[in-house]
Amino acid sequence: MTTRMRTNLAMTFRNPRRAALLSILSAAAVAGLTLAACDSGGGGSNLTCGKGTEQKGDQCIVAPVTVGPKTDAGPTPDASAPVGTPDSGPGPVVDSGTPTADKISFGGITSASPANQTPPAGSTGTATANAIRLTWSPASYPAYPAASIHYEIYYSTSATQNFAVPADDAPPGATSFTVEGLDSTKTYYFAVRAVSDVGTALDDNAVSLSAKPAFDDTAPTFAGATSAKAASSTSVLVKWKAGTDDQTAAAGLQYRVFWHTATQTVLELGAISDPGATQAEVKGLPTPGTAFQFRVNAVDAAGNIDTNVAEVSGSTAADTTPPVFAGCQTVLSPSASSATVTWVPATDDTTVASAITYDVYASDVPITKDTPLASLQDVGTFTGVDSAGNPVTSGRVTGLSPDTSYNFICRATDAFKNQDKNLVIQTATTTNDGTPPVFAGVSGDTVDSTTIDLTWLQAKDNDSADDAIVYNVYVSLTAGGESYDSPLLVSNPGALGVHIPAESLAKVVPTGSNVSNTDYYVVVRSEDEAGNIDTNTDELKVTTYVSFSLDVQPIFTANCALQGCHSTLGGQSPVQGQNLMAGSAWSNIYNVQVVELGTGSTVKRIDGASMVPTDSYLYDKITDCCGHTGSYMPPQASGRPRLSQTQIDTIGNWIMQGAQNN
């Protein structure tokens, strides 16, 4: 007996009947012992031997089990027959004492084929062939459909198999096993039996196949896939005609099924078939109702793979199955206009959790199975996972009426618009709230030339949660001129600030006026879920910055960037090299040295290092304030009027705000 056989004797058999018998028989086989009779008289005449043993004299010994009936060991295999050819002789022995209903259904071994390729030159691979790959079709146990079935491997250099002790064991679910460490000069005989972890039935099939180790470097002959048809919304059944091989029987060939999309040509392994199969289902395809390309390659027992590139097209079925969903679980914390609805996440056959959406519907009248969904109020839609990837199991619904009893229904919808039809109803009554929030009003602002950002502290309400309170923003061009009937903006629930864009400010200023360089007066009031609004009148004056393009450049264009002055109109060079035309003005003045004061001067037209207007030469020239060289601008000789104080203040304010190119 080989070392491998001895090792497997220590295996714990899950079948109690087989385990009890084999524990006795195996021990005897390993030790080379016979089983002494248990009869106190010791004589052979009254000796009774157990199943699996036979009497010889006054002893019971392990009975050899032969292929075919005990009276006929079967003819000696034909050495010239192809490797893997079933031995001739009578069929398997059937135990007539085992009821048909308690029978393991197993056809035994289906192929035995050489499993070695010739090692490459210079490699450390096996110098001689030493392996045979066995295959079989899965066994079943009709009396115990959920039974776990493993497979005992037997082999011998004799056509007579001894089934007392398996040489190896294949785990549940296996359909193949490679026996290694064989002698390449010998022919071996193989058998496989199925063993269940429950029940009392024994598989006593005696199917045996012979094979001799050899090197095999020839790939199978195979024409590839023949068809591909939808099996489900995420799977396709691919079929082919069996290939052939010089060493591996058709029952021993396996097939690898690959797939790709029309736009992605990289092959993905989709399935590996059972040995001898002529079809396989490719599962887990990413998109329902989509065409995929499939390729199948045959693999023999030695691992040689055919190289056909034939492809067939097949589409997954459309997804018409809605998510599995138990509906609303609870309704918590109702306020005057909102409530928190909870649920257990839905599951779907094609849609991942993040793509499932949950809709919550509410009705203040009873809901029946005939109530149209369109007649219900949609009070909230929620995605399947949050920003951190955690499942969403609740949502705060809004828009409810105070002091009202509501019926709620939750529905789950997959990515293909399939919505479940559950009619689980949960009820809750909103509160009667007539008290507005307590709020201190707007507290801060940040501005640029065309937008305003406001901030405030959290308002508090007797019924609404902090994150359910909204804030109404009222804006006027005059102090105390806010109209509280219509806010300019309403914040998101729970927000502690709001951004007022230029398009919103344009609704406040006169038509055609700039939103920059303007004084605004702002009041912010809080509003709870029941629609109660506080009445604070705390007002904040906010002034937008001067815009160079909207406010300053128009002054230059109308008074300075004229022909014969600071422009290139008429092909002239601008006076003092100072071009104040649109598109050139800012780069011609910001941090640019004044030419007329000589090369030793450090005075800048607009001094970017100072926000003091009088530090900038341009401001001096338009105000005639500070001892500049030459006349003020525009020059008196031009006949144009001096800039107005408003225009001067606009340029001065622009400098004080950093002289931005805004």
Buried (B, 14 or more C-beta within 10 A) or exposed (E): EEEBBEEBBEBEBBBEEBEEBBEBBBEBBEEEEBBEBEEEEEEEEEBEBBEBBEBEEBBBBBBBBBBBBEEEBBEEBEEEEEBBBBBEBEEBBEEEEBEEEBBBEBBBBBBBBBBBBBEEEEEEEBEEBBBBBBBBBBBBBEBBEEBBBBBBBBBBEBBBBBBBBBBBBBEBEBBBBBBBEBEBEEBBBBBBBBBBBBBEBBBBBBBBBBBBBBBBEBBBEBBBBBBBEBBBBBBBBBBBEBBEBBBBBBBBBBBBBBBBBEEEEEBBEBBEBBBBBBBBBBEEBEBBBBEBBBBBBBBBBBEBBBEBEBBBEBBBBEBEBBBEBBBBBEBEEBBBBBBBBBBEBBEBBBBEBBBBBBBBBBBEEEBEEEBEEEEBBBBBEBBBBEEEEEEBBBBBBBEBBBEBEBBBBBBBBBBBEBBBEBEBBBEBBBBEBEBBBEBBBBBEBEBBBBBBBBBBEEBEBBBBBEEBBBBBBBBBEEEEEBEEEEBBBEBEBBBBBBEBEBEBBBEBBEEEEBBBBBEBBBBBBBBBBBEBBBEBEBBBEBBBBBBBBBBBBBBBBEBBBBEEBBBEEEEEEBBBEBBBBEEBBBEBBBEBEBEBEEEEEEBBBBBBEBEEBBBBBBBBBBBEEEEBEEEBBBBEEEEBEBBEEEBBBBBBBBBBBEBBEB
